[in-house]
Amino acid sequence: MKKQGYTSVKTQIPPTDFVMLARSMGADGICVETEFQIEAALSQAISAKIPFIVDVRIDPTEIAPIGTRINSLIAQTANHKTSN
């Protein structure tokens, strides 16, 4: 949101234990806190016999890799406005 200039939008999700939430509904899950845990977590999810979530914790200050896509959309919008 900030990348697109929406600085006043509040999109923060309060701390939530999504694994416990999943378990409360009869599913299961695992919390991933480092990139080194992802492969094992995905293997566990794929082999699960019930619905399974992988809760990946991210650093909210880290710029998402979607930034390149957002820049492309911004450029397309600018180009569209100048061509009309």
C-alpha positions in Angstrom: 0.0 0.0 0.0 2.8 2.4 0.9 4.5 1.6 -2.4 1.5 3.0 -4.2 1.3 6.1 -2.1 -1.5 5.1 0.3 0.3 6.1 3.5 -2.8 6.6 5.6 -4.2 3.2 5.1 -3.9 0.9 8.1 -3.5 -2.7 7.0 -1.8 -4.2 10.0 -3.2 -7.4 11.3 -2.9 -7.8 15.1 -0.8 -10.7 16.3 -2.8 -13.8 15.7 -2.1 -17.5 16.3 -3.4 -18.8 13.0 -2.3 -22.4 13.9 -4.5 -22.4 17.0 -7.3 -20.8 15.0 -7.0 -23.6 12.5 -6.9 -26.3 15.2 -10.0 -24.8 16.8 -11.8 -25.6 13.6 -10.5 -29.2 13.2 -7.6 -28.4 10.9 -3.9 -28.3 11.7 -1.0 -26.1 10.9 2.5 -25.0 11.5 4.1 -21.6 12.1 7.2 -20.7 10.0 9.5 -18.1 11.4 12.6 -18.5 9.1 13.0 -19.3 5.5 14.9 -22.5 6.5 11.7 -23.9 8.0 9.6 -23.5 4.8 10.5 -26.7 3.0 9.7 -28.9 6.0 6.5 -27.0 6.7 5.3 -27.4 3.1 6.1 -31.2 3.2 4.1 -31.5 6.3 1.2 -29.6 4.8 1.2 -31.7 1.6 1.1 -34.9 3.5 -1.6 -33.8 5.9 -4.9 -35.7 5.8 -6.9 -32.7 7.1 -6.9 -29.1 6.1 -3.6 -27.6 7.0 -2.3 -24.0 7.1 1.3 -22.7 7.0 1.5 -19.5 8.9 4.5 -17.7 7.6 5.7 -14.8 9.8 7.1 -11.9 7.9 8.9 -8.8 8.8 6.4 -5.9 8.3 9.3 -3.5 7.5 10.6 -5.6 4.6 9.5 -4.4 1.2 7.5 -7.1 -0.5 8.8 -8.6 -3.7 5.6 -7.5 -5.4 7.2 -4.0 -5.7 8.3 -4.6 -9.3 4.7 -5.5 -10.2 3.4 -2.4 -8.5 5.9 -0.2 -10.3 4.8 -1.7 -13.6 1.1 -1.0 -12.8 2.0 2.6 -11.8 3.9 3.1 -15.1 1.0 1.6 -17.1 -1.5 3.9 -15.4 0.8 6.9 -16.1 1.1 5.8 -19.8 -2.6 5.3 -20.1 -3.4 8.8 -18.8 -0.9 10.5 -21.2 -2.2 8.6 -24.2 -5.9 9.7 -23.7 
